Amino acid sequence: MYEYLQIYWWIVVSLIGGLFVFMMFVQGGQTLVKKIAKDEAQKDLFLNSVGKKWELTFTTLVMFGGACFAAFPLFYATSFGGAYWVWLGILFCFIIQAVAYEYRKKPNNFLGQKTYENFLYINGSLGVILIGIAVSTFFSGSSFVLDGNNFVDWQSKFRGLEALKNPFNYILGIALFFQARVGGAMYLINNINDDKIRENLKKNLKFDALIFVAFLVAFLLFLVLKSGYDVNENGIVEMVRFKYGLNYLEMPIVLIMLLIGLILALFGLYKAIFTSSIKGIFPYGLGVVLVVMSVFLVAGLNSTAFYPSHFDLQSSLTIKNASSSFYTLKVMAIVSLWAPVLLGYIAYVWKLMDAKKLTKDEIE
């Protein structure tokens, strides 16, 4: 029963991670303002459109951190407490986003409107890339050692920033950046009722989508071909060739999830780029959630260390040695049964907020 609860909570964490990556269309939309918006009215249209959803993205990130803290506290303590410069950088990028939306249009703000717009671009670019680099360490490993009392001894003075030296980590970071821009463009196409803006967004979407698909394919190829951190029957962590590729083959449900996600994402791109439909965001969003979930699942299931230490293999974290107690996981599992109600509420509010498409006249 305990093992099933650990698996259940890793699935929950994976789902929240997938939802968060999809919700980063807000960050992507912010990076499109300077390139697509031609005047102040269009800037206001863009930022009012994605700005309606920024709290949902931030809340989903907090939920991800909260789920990790409650279900896998040793991972939370090791990563957030050890690699704190990376997480502080991510937190800073999201703080300035909140400040920007609050003060960008306030009269007589001492930093000026352009400064706050730059804050939003930093959040949508640096913030997203740093998240990709942080998640990549689930596969490339980190520099830490755990002693007998599970106290973390981080082996680099850069406290997580050493991940910037690994070229592999940038593949996912760049893929997430362009994924966010693609999602942002597709959301804006759906939410803004302006033919000229939609035309410009579609033109830019072709370029961003091409780069996103290229880096996503590169990341998946590197993932299935690289060696991974396997936990044998005796609990010993060892390197195994093609570990993550084998995980996909040995967990066919996860492989099917990946394939369906890729098909849905590509179908959404096709609808947005090559047809007059404005609803490509919906199959695309579901596809992104499924793909990200599959990546998280192969990182933590099938006897795999989801937060490995390349400095000391036996300090690597698994869903077994990093999880909370049986009682904690059981109580949280009962509480989590209310999650569909919360998701239903979010979907209902989303529908109400987007029922009327934005226009210049409404913004004015």
C-alpha positions in Angstrom: 0.0 0.0 0.0 2.8 2.4 0.9 4.5 1.8 -2.5 1.2 2.6 -4.3 0.8 5.8 -2.4 4.4 6.8 -3.4 3.6 6.1 -7.0 0.3 7.9 -6.8 1.9 11.1 -5.5 4.6 11.0 -8.1 1.8 10.9 -10.7 0.2 13.9 -9.0 3.4 15.8 -9.0 3.9 14.9 -12.7 0.4 16.1 -13.5 0.9 19.5 -11.7 4.2 19.8 -13.5 2.5 19.2 -16.9 -0.2 21.8 -16.0 2.4 24.3 -15.0 4.3 23.9 -18.3 1.1 24.5 -20.3 0.2 27.5 -18.2 3.6 29.1 -19.1 1.8 30.4 -22.2 1.4 33.5 -20.0 5.2 33.8 -19.9 5.4 33.2 -23.7 2.8 35.8 -24.4 4.8 38.3 -22.4 7.9 37.7 -24.7 5.8 38.3 -27.8 4.8 41.9 -26.9 7.9 43.6 -28.1 8.0 41.6 -31.4 4.3 41.6 -32.4 2.6 44.6 -30.7 2.9 47.6 -33.0 1.6 50.3 -30.7 0.5 51.0 -27.2 -3.1 49.8 -27.8 -1.8 46.4 -29.0 0.6 46.2 -26.0 -2.4 46.7 -23.7 -4.3 44.0 -25.6 -1.6 41.5 -25.2 -0.8 42.1 -21.6 -4.5 42.3 -20.5 -5.1 39.0 -22.3 -2.3 36.9 -20.7 -2.5 39.0 -17.6 -5.8 37.6 -16.7 -4.1 34.2 -16.2 -0.8 35.1 -14.6 -2.1 34.2 -11.1 -3.0 30.7 -12.3 0.5 30.1 -13.5 2.0 31.3 -10.3 -0.5 29.3 -8.2 0.4 26.2 -10.2 4.1 26.7 -9.5 3.3 27.1 -5.8 1.2 23.9 -5.9 4.1 22.0 -7.5 6.4 23.1 -4.8 3.8 22.4 -2.1 3.2 18.9 -3.4 6.9 18.2 -3.5 7.3 19.5 0.1 4.4 17.4 1.4 5.0 14.2 -0.5 8.7 14.2 -1.0 10.2 16.4 1.7 13.8 15.0 1.3 13.8 16.1 -2.3 12.4 19.5 -1.3 15.1 20.0 1.3 17.9 18.7 -1.0 17.0 20.7 -4.1 15.4 23.9 -2.7 17.8 23.9 0.2 20.9 22.9 -1.7 20.6 24.4 -5.2 19.1 27.6 -3.8 20.7 30.0 -6.2 18.8 28.5 -9.1 15.5 28.5 -7.2 16.1 32.1 -5.9 16.7 33.1 -9.5 13.4 31.5 -10.6 11.6 33.1 -7.6 13.0 36.5 -8.5 11.7 36.2 -12.1 8.2 35.5 -10.8 8.3 38.2 -8.2 9.1 40.9 -10.7 6.3 39.6 -12.9 3.8 40.2 -10.1 5.3 43.7 -9.5 5.1 44.5 -13.2 1.4 43.7 -13.6 0.6 45.7 -10.5 2.6 48.9 -11.4 3.1 48.9 -15.2 0.1 51.3 -15.7 0.2 53.1 -12.4 0.6 56.9 -12.8 3.9 58.4 -11.8 5.6 55.1 -11.1 9.3 55.9 -10.7 10.7 53.0 -12.8 8.7 53.8 -15.8 6.4 51.6 -18.0 9.2 50.2 -20.1 11.0 48.9 -17.1 8.0 46.9 -16.0 7.6 45.5 -19.6 11.3 44.4 -19.4 10.5 42.7 -16.1 7.7 40.7 -17.9 10.2 39.8 -20.7 12.7 38.6 -18.1 10.0 36.5 -16.4 9.0 34.9 -19.8 12.6 34.2 -20.9 15.1 33.8 -18.1 12.5 32.5 -15.7 11.3 29.8 -18.1 14.8 28.8 -19.2 16.0 28.4 -15.6 13.0 26.1 -14.9 14.0 24.0 -17.8 17.6 23.8 -16.6 16.4 22.9 -13.1 14.2 20.1 -14.3 17.0 18.8 -16.6 19.0 18.0 -13.4 16.4 15.1 -12.9 18.3 13.4 -15.7 21.8 14.9 -15.7 22.3 14.8 -11.9 23.4 17.3 -9.2 26.4 17.8 -7.0 25.3 16.7 -3.5 26.0 14.1 -0.8 23.6 13.0 2.0 25.0 11.9 5.3 23.6 9.3 7.6 21.1 11.8 9.0 20.0 12.9 5.5 21.7 16.3 5.9 22.6 17.8 2.6 26.2 18.6 1.8 26.2 20.5 -1.6 29.5 20.0 -3.3 29.6 23.2 -5.4 29.9 26.7 -4.1 27.6 27.8 -6.9 24.6 26.1 -5.2 22.8 24.8 -8.3 24.2 27.3 -10.8 26.8 24.7 -11.8 23.9 23.1 -13.8 24.5 26.0 -16.3 27.8 24.4 -17.3 26.1 21.2 -18.7 25.1 21.7 -22.4 22.4 19.0 -22.0 20.4 21.1 -19.6 20.0 24.0 -22.1 18.1 21.8 -24.5 15.1 21.5 -22.3 15.5 25.2 -21.2 15.3 26.4 -24.8 12.6 23.9 -25.7 10.4 25.3 -22.8 11.1 28.9 -23.8 9.8 28.3 -27.3 7.0 26.1 -26.0 5.8 29.0 -23.9 6.0 31.4 -26.9 4.0 28.9 -29.0 1.4 28.5 -26.3 1.3 32.3 -25.8 0.7 32.9 -29.5 -2.0 30.3 -29.7 -3.8 31.7 -26.6 -3.6 35.2 -27.9 -5.0 34.1 -31.3 -7.9 32.5 -29.4 -8.5 35.4 -26.9 -8.0 38.6 -29.0 -10.6 39.5 -31.6 -8.4 41.3 -34.1 -7.7 39.9 -37.6 -4.4 41.8 -38.1 -3.0 40.7 -34.8 -4.0 37.1 -35.4 -2.3 37.2 -38.8 0.9 38.6 -37.3 0.8 36.0 -34.5 0.4 33.2 -37.0 3.4 34.3 -39.1 5.6 34.4 -36.0 4.1 31.1 -34.7 5.6 29.2 -37.7 9.1 30.2 -36.7 8.7 29.5 -33.0 6.9 26.2 -33.6 9.7 25.0 -35.8 12.4 25.7 -33.2 10.2 24.3 -30.4 9.7 21.0 -32.2 13.4 20.8 -33.1 14.5 21.2 -29.5 11.8 18.9 -28.2 12.9 16.2 -30.5 16.5 16.8 -29.6 15.7 16.5 -25.9 13.6 13.3 -26.3 16.4 11.7 -28.4 19.1 12.7 -25.8 16.8 11.4 -23.1 16.1 7.9 -24.5 19.7 7.4 -25.6 21.5 8.6 -22.5 22.5 6.5 -19.5 20.3 6.8 -16.5 20.3 6.2 -12.7 18.8 2.8 -12.0 18.0 1.4 -8.6 18.7 -2.4 -8.4 16.9 -5.0 -6.2 19.4 -4.3 -3.4 18.7 -0.5 -3.4 22.0 0.2 -5.0 22.1 3.1 -7.6 24.0 2.3 -10.7 24.3 3.7 -14.2 22.4 1.8 -16.9 22.6 2.5 -20.7 19.4 3.7 -22.3 17.7 3.7 -18.9 15.0 6.3 -19.8 14.3 4.7 -23.2 13.9 1.4 -21.5 11.5 3.0 -19.0 9.3 4.0 -21.9 9.4 0.5 -23.3 8.8 -1.2 -20.0 5.9 1.2 -19.1 3.9 1.1 -22.4 1.1 3.3 -20.8 3.6 6.1 -20.4 4.9 5.6 -23.9 1.3 5.8 -25.3 0.8 9.0 -23.2 3.9 10.5 -24.8 2.8 9.6 -28.4 -0.8 10.8 -27.9 0.6 14.0 -26.4 2.9 14.6 -29.3 0.1 13.9 -31.8 -2.3 16.3 -30.0 0.4 19.1 -29.8 1.2 18.8 -33.5 -2.6 18.7 -34.3 -3.0 21.9 -32.3 -0.1 23.6 -34.2 -1.6 22.5 -37.5 -5.0 24.0 -36.6 -3.4 27.3 -35.5 -1.0 27.7 -38.4 -2.7 26.2 -41.4 -6.4 26.7 -40.8 -8.7 29.5 -39.8 -9.5 27.9 -36.4 -8.7 29.9 -33.3 -9.0 26.8 -31.0 -5.6 25.1 -31.6 -4.6 26.0 -28.0 -6.9 23.3 -26.6 -5.5 20.1 -28.2 -2.0 21.7 -28.0 -2.4 22.3 -24.3 -3.6 18.8 -23.5 -0.8 17.4 -25.6 1.8 19.5 -23.7 0.4 18.2 -20.4 0.7 14.6 -21.5 4.2 14.9 -22.9 5.5 16.6 -19.7 3.8 14.0 -17.5 5.4 11.2 -19.4 8.8 12.8 -19.0 8.3 13.1 -15.2 7.0 9.6 -15.0 10.1 8.0 -16.7 12.3 10.1 -14.4 10.8 8.7 -11.2 9.1 5.3 -11.8 10.4 1.9 -12.8 13.1 1.9 -10.1 14.7 5.1 -11.2 16.4 7.8 -9.2 14.4 11.0 -10.0 16.9 13.4 -8.4 20.3 11.8 -8.9 23.6 12.8 -7.5 26.4 12.4 -10.0 28.9 13.2 -7.2 27.7 10.2 -5.1 25.4 7.8 -6.7 24.1 6.3 -3.5 22.9 9.7 -2.3 20.5 9.9 -5.2 16.8 10.3 -4.3 14.0 8.0 -5.3 10.3 8.1 -4.7 10.9 5.5 -2.0 13.7 7.1 0.1 12.5 10.7 -0.4 8.8 10.3 0.4 6.8 11.2 3.5 5.5 8.7 5.9 2.7 6.3 5.1 0.2 8.2 7.3 1.0 11.6 5.6 0.7 10.2 2.1 -2.6 8.5 3.0 -4.2 11.6 4.5 -3.0 13.7 1.6 -4.4 11.2 -0.9 -7.8 11.4 0.7 -7.7 15.2 0.6 -6.5 15.1 -3.1 -9.8 13.5 -4.1 -11.2 17.0 -4.0 -8.8 18.0 -6.9 -11.4 17.3 -9.7 -13.7 19.8 -8.0 -11.0 22.4 -8.0 -10.0 21.7 -11.6 -13.7 22.0 -12.6 -14.0 25.3 -10.9 -10.8 26.6 -12.7 -12.3 25.4 -16.0 -15.6 27.1 -15.3 -13.9 30.4 -14.4 -11.6 30.2 -17.4 -14.7 29.8 -19.7 -16.4 32.8 -18.1 -13.3 35.0 -18.4 -12.7 34.1 -22.0 -16.3 34.0 -23.2 -16.0 37.5 -24.6 -12.9 38.1 -26.9 -10.8 41.1 -26.2 -10.9 44.1 -28.6 -9.1 47.5 -28.7 -12.4 49.2 -28.0 -12.9 47.2 -24.8 -9.4 47.9 -23.6 -9.8 51.7 -24.2 
